Amino acid sequence: MSGALRTTPLHDLHAALGAQLVDFGGWSMPLWYPSGAVREHLAVLTGAGLFDTSHMTALVAEGEHLRDFLNFALTRELRGLRPGRAAYSLILDARGGAIDDALVYPLPSPAPGRERFALVINAGQGPAVIDHMRKLPGGEGFAWTDLTGRLAKLDLQGPASFRILRSLVAEPERVFAKMPYFSFKGDLDLAATDVRLLDGTPLFISRTGYTGELGFEIFLGAGQAPALWNALLEAGKEDGLIPCGLAARDSLRAGAVLPLSHQDIGPWPFINNPWTSALPLAADGGFTKDFHGRAALDPRAADHTRPFVGFDPRKVEPHEAVVIHEGREVGRVLTAVAEMSLGRIDGRVVGLAGPDRPEGWTPKGLVCGFVKIEADLPAGTEIRLKDARRELKAEICDDIRPGRTARQPLAY
């Protein structure tokens, strides 16, 4: 492995646990642990999994009228985003293509008349996003801080995640009160946060994640991350908590119909896809506000990105595989992963955590993912996925993994 790769504060722990480490965007990251990607995937659905996501970039912007500026710079309507609530948004270029996606957090104001927001974006994207923001109209006057290297981020995901995390947090009744999906507690200025562990370690906790399951993204100082990692694994033993790598993260997010930036969304118009809730769409199909890249988003001229699910766990190579419909090539495969919690019963997709799973049933797994095609094929349409090795039957769908828990209320 190249010595030039960046490492997270948990790198030595991953190595000690026997993780398979790989180059991911210039970072040395665990792909899986000795337990294997399948077990890690299933642990998040049945108990909990712990991910090191410290390679992600957290940016903090500050200045006067920042909310108004970001409301133009980002696709999501931000004027009504209340303190304590987060939003998923896109950062588009002038052609409507995705520079990156982001979780947006309105942070406590540092002084009267000044506003602060955090954007959590993908690894290594900080310089490009800051440069883009500064070049937009009105974007020169804001102070941007890239917190890469100062913070660590741990993702605790799965139905048991709340029970595990609350056992380590001080004043859990206060911290977790009124904390629905896409909300947060604390401040990324850890000196000012009001959320702490029992030992006093300051935290910022977001009720979000990249798995589709109930969970939290936890930000803390880089130096405190190893202690929290070990404490979480110890606290979660009885709930089956295990460390999880990038492979399980990828299969979980695909089954939850969540995109991978620069793979499922990229330098093509961000329209006609499953994630248009990030756009300010009106009932008539228009937009409710102006934003950068808006003029390029013409649904009549753009391809369609659709989820699909196959009939067995075999995969094709993303971006090399083409999509065939009625004997004609109509597009390409963006993502193809084996979702091992799924199977088919009488042709119907059933999930391990779904409400209609038969007792004693064990899934064999199904390939799933996203295709970018020239026409909007409806759910149930049969397609073929073909690369240099194989050709597989699949079908277009509206959703993939049933029974997801992300939106469930927190319950003691």
C-alpha positions as CSV (number, residue, x, y, z in Angstrom):
1,M,0.0,0.0,0.0
2,S,1.4,3.4,-0.9
3,G,2.8,5.5,1.9
4,A,1.2,8.5,0.4
5,L,-2.3,7.4,1.4
6,R,-4.0,9.5,4.1
7,T,-5.1,7.6,7.2
8,T,-7.9,8.2,9.7
9,P,-7.4,8.4,13.5
10,L,-8.6,4.8,13.6
11,H,-6.2,3.3,11.1
12,D,-4.1,1.4,13.6
13,L,-7.2,-0.1,15.1
14,H,-8.4,-1.3,11.7
15,A,-5.1,-3.0,11.1
16,A,-5.1,-4.7,14.5
17,L,-8.6,-6.0,13.8
18,G,-7.4,-7.6,10.6
19,A,-9.2,-5.3,8.2
20,Q,-8.6,-5.5,4.4
21,L,-7.3,-2.0,3.8
22,V,-7.7,-0.4,0.3
23,D,-7.1,2.9,-1.4
24,F,-10.4,4.8,-1.4
25,G,-10.1,8.3,-2.8
26,G,-6.5,8.6,-1.5
27,W,-7.4,7.3,2.0
28,S,-6.4,3.9,3.5
29,M,-9.8,2.5,4.4
30,P,-11.2,-0.8,5.6
31,L,-13.0,-2.7,2.8
32,W,-14.1,-5.5,5.2
33,Y,-13.0,-7.2,8.4
34,P,-12.4,-11.0,8.9
35,S,-16.2,-11.3,9.6
36,G,-16.7,-10.6,5.9
37,A,-18.9,-8.1,4.0
38,V,-22.0,-10.3,4.0
39,R,-22.0,-10.7,7.8
40,E,-21.3,-7.0,8.2
41,H,-24.2,-6.1,5.9
42,L,-26.6,-8.3,7.8
43,A,-25.4,-7.1,11.2
44,V,-26.6,-3.6,10.3
45,L,-30.1,-5.0,9.5
46,T,-30.5,-7.2,12.5
47,G,-28.4,-5.4,15.2
48,A,-25.8,-2.8,14.5
49,G,-22.6,-2.0,12.6
50,L,-19.9,0.6,13.2
51,F,-18.2,2.4,10.4
52,D,-15.2,4.7,10.3
53,T,-16.1,7.5,7.9
54,S,-13.5,10.0,9.1
55,H,-12.4,10.4,5.5
56,M,-15.5,12.5,4.8
57,T,-15.1,16.2,4.5
58,A,-16.8,18.7,6.9
59,L,-16.9,22.3,5.8
60,V,-18.1,25.2,8.0
61,A,-19.0,28.5,6.4
62,E,-19.7,31.7,8.3
63,G,-20.9,35.2,7.4
64,E,-23.7,37.6,7.0
65,H,-26.6,36.5,4.8
66,L,-25.1,33.1,4.4
67,R,-28.4,31.3,4.4
68,D,-29.6,33.3,1.4
69,F,-26.4,32.6,-0.5
70,L,-26.5,28.9,0.2
71,N,-30.1,28.8,-0.8
72,F,-28.9,29.8,-4.3
73,A,-25.7,27.7,-4.3
74,L,-27.5,24.5,-3.2
75,T,-30.6,22.8,-4.7
76,R,-32.5,22.4,-1.5
77,E,-34.8,25.0,-0.1
78,L,-33.0,26.2,3.0
79,R,-34.9,29.3,4.1
80,G,-37.2,27.2,6.3
81,L,-34.5,24.8,7.6
82,R,-34.9,25.1,11.3
83,P,-32.0,24.9,13.8
84,G,-31.4,21.2,14.7
85,R,-32.7,19.9,11.4
86,A,-30.5,18.7,8.5
87,A,-31.1,18.5,4.8
88,Y,-29.7,16.5,1.8
89,S,-28.8,18.8,-1.1
90,L,-26.8,18.9,-4.3
91,I,-24.1,21.3,-5.4
92,L,-24.6,21.7,-9.2
93,D,-22.4,23.2,-11.9
94,A,-23.8,25.6,-14.6
95,R,-24.7,22.5,-16.8
96,G,-26.8,21.0,-14.0
97,G,-24.3,18.3,-13.2
98,A,-23.5,17.2,-9.7
99,I,-20.2,18.6,-8.3
100,D,-21.0,16.7,-5.1
101,D,-23.9,16.0,-2.7
102,A,-24.0,17.3,0.8
103,L,-25.7,17.1,4.2
104,V,-26.5,20.6,5.3
105,Y,-26.6,21.7,8.9
106,P,-27.5,25.2,10.2
107,L,-25.3,25.7,13.2
108,P,-25.8,28.1,16.1
109,S,-25.0,31.7,15.2
110,P,-21.6,32.9,16.5
111,A,-22.7,36.6,16.8
112,P,-25.8,38.8,15.9
113,G,-26.2,39.1,12.2
114,R,-23.8,36.3,11.3
115,E,-24.8,32.8,10.3
116,R,-23.0,29.5,10.3
117,F,-23.7,26.4,8.2
118,A,-21.9,23.0,7.9
119,L,-21.7,21.0,4.7
120,V,-20.6,17.4,5.0
121,I,-19.4,16.3,1.6
122,N,-17.3,13.5,0.1
123,A,-13.7,12.8,0.8
124,G,-11.2,15.2,-0.8
125,Q,-13.9,17.5,-2.2
126,G,-13.3,20.4,0.1
127,P,-11.0,22.5,-2.1
128,A,-13.2,22.0,-5.2
129,V,-16.4,22.9,-3.3
130,I,-14.9,26.0,-1.6
131,D,-13.5,27.2,-4.9
132,H,-16.9,26.7,-6.6
133,M,-18.7,28.6,-3.8
134,R,-16.3,31.5,-3.9
135,K,-16.8,31.9,-7.7
136,L,-20.6,32.1,-7.5
137,P,-22.3,35.5,-7.4
138,G,-22.1,36.9,-3.9
139,G,-19.8,34.1,-2.7
140,E,-16.6,36.0,-2.0
141,G,-17.4,37.3,1.5
142,F,-17.8,34.1,3.5
143,A,-15.2,32.4,5.7
144,W,-14.8,28.7,4.9
145,T,-13.1,26.2,7.1
146,D,-12.2,22.6,6.1
147,L,-12.2,20.4,9.2
148,T,-10.5,17.4,7.6
149,G,-8.0,16.0,10.0
150,R,-9.4,17.8,13.0
151,L,-12.5,15.7,13.4
152,A,-13.2,12.0,13.3
153,K,-16.6,10.6,12.2
154,L,-18.1,7.3,13.3
155,D,-21.3,6.0,11.8
156,L,-23.3,3.7,14.2
157,Q,-26.0,2.1,12.1
158,G,-28.8,-0.5,12.7
159,P,-31.9,-1.0,14.9
160,A,-29.8,-1.4,18.1
161,S,-27.8,1.8,17.5
162,F,-29.9,4.0,19.7
163,R,-29.7,1.6,22.7
164,I,-25.9,1.3,22.3
165,L,-25.2,5.1,21.9
166,R,-27.5,6.3,24.7
167,S,-25.6,4.1,27.2
168,L,-22.5,6.2,26.6
169,V,-24.0,9.7,26.3
170,A,-24.4,12.1,29.2
171,E,-28.0,13.2,29.8
172,P,-29.5,10.9,27.1
173,E,-33.1,11.9,27.8
174,R,-32.3,15.5,26.9
175,V,-30.0,14.7,24.0
176,F,-32.3,12.3,22.2
177,A,-35.6,14.0,23.0
178,K,-37.3,15.2,19.8
179,M,-34.7,13.8,17.6
180,P,-36.4,12.5,14.4
181,Y,-34.7,11.4,11.2
182,F,-32.5,14.1,9.7
183,S,-32.0,16.1,12.9
184,F,-28.9,16.8,14.9
185,K,-27.7,17.8,18.4
186,G,-24.6,19.8,19.4
187,D,-22.2,21.9,17.4
188,L,-19.2,21.1,15.2
189,D,-17.4,23.8,17.3
190,L,-16.7,21.1,19.9
191,A,-15.7,23.7,22.5
192,A,-19.2,25.0,22.4
193,T,-21.3,21.8,22.0
194,D,-23.8,20.8,24.7
195,V,-23.5,17.0,23.8
196,R,-21.0,14.9,25.6
197,L,-20.1,11.4,26.5
198,L,-20.2,10.2,30.1
199,D,-16.5,10.8,30.3
200,G,-16.9,14.4,29.1
201,T,-15.8,14.0,25.5
202,P,-17.6,16.6,23.3
203,L,-19.7,15.4,20.4
204,F,-21.9,16.4,17.5
205,I,-24.6,13.8,16.7
206,S,-26.6,13.6,13.5
207,R,-29.5,11.2,13.1
208,T,-28.5,10.3,9.6
209,G,-26.5,7.7,7.8
210,Y,-25.8,6.0,4.5
211,T,-27.5,2.6,5.1
212,G,-31.2,3.2,5.2
213,E,-31.4,1.9,8.8
214,L,-31.8,3.7,12.1
215,G,-28.5,5.2,13.1
216,F,-26.3,8.1,13.9
217,E,-23.3,9.9,12.5
218,I,-21.0,11.0,15.4
219,F,-18.4,13.7,15.0
220,L,-15.7,14.2,17.7
221,G,-12.1,15.3,18.0
222,A,-9.7,13.1,16.1
223,G,-7.7,12.3,19.2
224,Q,-10.8,10.9,21.1
225,A,-12.0,8.6,18.2
226,P,-10.1,5.4,19.2
227,A,-11.5,5.5,22.7
228,L,-15.1,6.0,21.5
229,W,-14.7,3.2,18.8
230,N,-13.6,0.7,21.5
231,A,-16.3,1.9,23.9
232,L,-19.0,1.5,21.3
233,L,-17.9,-2.0,20.4
234,E,-17.8,-3.0,24.0
235,A,-21.2,-1.5,24.7
236,G,-22.7,-3.2,21.7
237,K,-21.5,-6.7,22.2
238,E,-24.8,-8.1,23.3
239,D,-26.6,-6.5,20.3
240,G,-24.2,-8.0,17.8
241,L,-22.4,-4.8,17.0
242,I,-19.4,-5.4,14.7
243,P,-17.0,-3.1,12.7
244,C,-18.0,-2.7,9.1
245,G,-16.1,-1.7,6.0
246,L,-16.7,0.0,2.7
247,A,-18.1,-3.1,0.9
248,A,-21.0,-3.4,3.4
249,R,-21.5,0.4,3.3
250,D,-21.9,0.2,-0.5
251,S,-24.3,-2.7,-0.6
252,L,-26.4,-1.2,2.2
253,R,-26.7,2.2,0.6
254,A,-27.6,0.7,-2.8
255,G,-30.4,-1.4,-1.2
256,A,-31.6,1.7,0.5
257,V,-31.8,3.6,-2.9
258,L,-29.0,6.0,-1.9
259,P,-26.6,7.4,-4.6
260,L,-22.8,7.3,-4.7
261,S,-21.5,10.7,-5.7
262,H,-19.4,10.6,-8.9
263,Q,-20.9,7.3,-9.8
264,D,-24.7,7.4,-9.7
265,I,-24.8,11.2,-9.9
266,G,-22.2,13.2,-11.8
267,P,-21.5,15.6,-14.7
268,W,-24.9,15.1,-16.2
269,P,-28.2,16.9,-15.4
270,F,-29.5,16.1,-12.0
271,I,-33.0,15.3,-13.0
272,N,-35.2,12.2,-13.7
273,N,-33.7,10.2,-10.9
274,P,-34.8,8.8,-7.5
275,W,-33.3,11.7,-5.5
276,T,-35.3,14.7,-6.8
277,S,-36.5,15.3,-3.3
278,A,-33.3,17.3,-3.1
279,L,-34.8,19.7,-5.7
280,P,-37.3,22.4,-4.9
281,L,-40.0,20.9,-7.1
282,A,-43.4,22.5,-7.4
283,A,-46.6,20.5,-7.9
284,D,-46.6,21.4,-11.6
285,G,-43.1,20.1,-12.1
286,G,-41.4,23.5,-12.0
287,F,-39.1,24.9,-9.4
288,T,-40.1,27.0,-6.3
289,K,-36.8,28.9,-6.2
290,D,-33.8,29.9,-8.3
291,F,-30.6,28.0,-7.8
292,H,-27.3,27.5,-9.6
293,G,-27.7,25.0,-12.5
294,R,-31.5,25.3,-12.6
295,A,-31.6,26.5,-16.2
296,A,-29.9,23.3,-17.4
297,L,-32.4,20.9,-15.7
298,D,-34.8,20.0,-18.6
299,P,-36.4,16.6,-17.9
300,R,-37.4,16.3,-21.6
301,A,-33.8,16.3,-22.7
302,A,-32.2,14.2,-20.0
303,D,-31.7,10.4,-19.4
304,H,-33.5,8.6,-16.6
305,T,-31.8,7.0,-13.6
306,R,-33.8,4.1,-12.3
307,P,-33.3,1.5,-9.5
308,F,-33.3,-2.2,-10.6
309,V,-33.3,-5.6,-8.8
310,G,-32.2,-8.9,-10.4
311,F,-33.0,-12.5,-9.9
312,D,-29.8,-13.8,-8.2
313,P,-26.7,-12.3,-6.5
314,R,-24.5,-12.4,-9.6
315,K,-23.2,-8.9,-10.6
316,V,-22.0,-7.1,-13.7
317,E,-19.2,-4.5,-13.8
318,P,-20.6,-1.0,-13.2
319,H,-19.9,1.5,-16.0
320,E,-18.7,-1.3,-18.3
321,A,-22.1,-3.1,-18.4
322,V,-24.8,-1.9,-20.8
323,V,-28.6,-2.1,-20.4
324,I,-30.6,-3.9,-23.0
325,H,-34.4,-3.6,-23.4
326,E,-36.3,-5.4,-26.1
327,G,-33.1,-6.4,-27.9
328,R,-31.7,-2.8,-28.1
329,E,-29.0,-1.1,-26.0
330,V,-30.7,1.7,-24.1
331,G,-28.2,2.8,-21.4
332,R,-25.5,1.7,-18.9
333,V,-25.2,0.3,-15.4
334,L,-24.1,2.8,-12.7
335,T,-24.1,0.6,-9.6
336,A,-24.5,-3.2,-9.3
337,V,-24.0,-4.8,-5.9
338,A,-25.2,-8.1,-4.3
339,E,-27.8,-7.2,-1.6
340,M,-27.6,-10.4,0.5
341,S,-30.7,-9.6,2.6
342,L,-33.0,-10.0,-0.4
343,G,-34.5,-13.0,-2.2
344,R,-37.6,-13.7,-4.3
345,I,-40.6,-15.7,-3.3
346,D,-43.1,-16.4,-6.2
347,G,-41.2,-13.7,-8.2
348,R,-41.7,-11.1,-5.4
349,V,-38.8,-9.4,-3.7
350,V,-38.7,-10.2,0.0
351,G,-36.2,-8.8,2.5
352,L,-34.7,-10.3,5.7
353,A,-36.0,-7.4,7.7
354,G,-39.2,-7.0,5.7
355,P,-42.7,-7.4,7.3
356,D,-43.7,-10.3,5.0
357,R,-40.7,-12.5,5.5
358,P,-41.7,-16.1,6.1
359,E,-40.6,-17.6,9.3
360,G,-37.3,-19.6,8.9
361,W,-36.7,-18.2,5.4
362,T,-33.1,-17.5,4.5
363,P,-32.4,-15.1,1.5
364,K,-29.8,-16.0,-1.1
365,G,-29.2,-12.4,-2.2
366,L,-30.1,-10.4,-5.3
367,V,-28.1,-8.0,-7.4
368,C,-29.4,-4.5,-7.3
369,G,-28.4,-0.9,-8.1
370,F,-29.0,1.8,-10.7
371,V,-29.1,2.1,-14.4
372,K,-29.0,5.3,-16.5
373,I,-31.3,4.8,-19.5
374,E,-32.7,6.9,-22.3
375,A,-36.4,6.3,-21.5
376,D,-38.4,6.2,-18.3
377,L,-39.2,2.5,-18.1
378,P,-41.9,1.7,-15.5
379,A,-41.4,-0.6,-12.5
380,G,-41.7,-4.2,-13.5
381,T,-40.1,-3.7,-16.9
382,E,-37.6,-6.5,-17.7
383,I,-34.1,-5.5,-18.7
384,R,-30.9,-7.3,-19.4
385,L,-27.5,-6.2,-17.9
386,K,-24.5,-7.2,-20.0
387,D,-20.8,-6.9,-19.6
388,A,-17.8,-8.8,-21.0
389,R,-18.5,-11.8,-18.7
390,R,-22.2,-12.3,-18.5
391,E,-25.7,-11.2,-19.3
392,L,-28.3,-11.1,-16.5
393,K,-32.0,-10.6,-16.3
394,A,-33.3,-7.8,-14.0
395,E,-36.3,-5.6,-13.6
396,I,-36.8,-1.9,-13.1
397,C,-38.3,-1.1,-9.7
398,D,-39.3,1.9,-7.5
399,D,-37.8,0.6,-4.3
400,I,-35.3,-2.1,-3.4
401,R,-34.9,-3.2,0.3
402,P,-38.2,-3.5,2.2
403,G,-38.5,-2.9,5.9
404,R,-35.9,-0.1,6.3
405,T,-35.7,1.4,9.8
406,A,-34.1,4.8,9.3
407,R,-37.3,6.8,10.0
408,Q,-38.5,4.8,13.0
409,P,-39.0,6.9,16.1
410,L,-36.5,6.5,18.9
411,A,-38.0,4.4,21.7
412,Y,-36.6,3.5,25.1
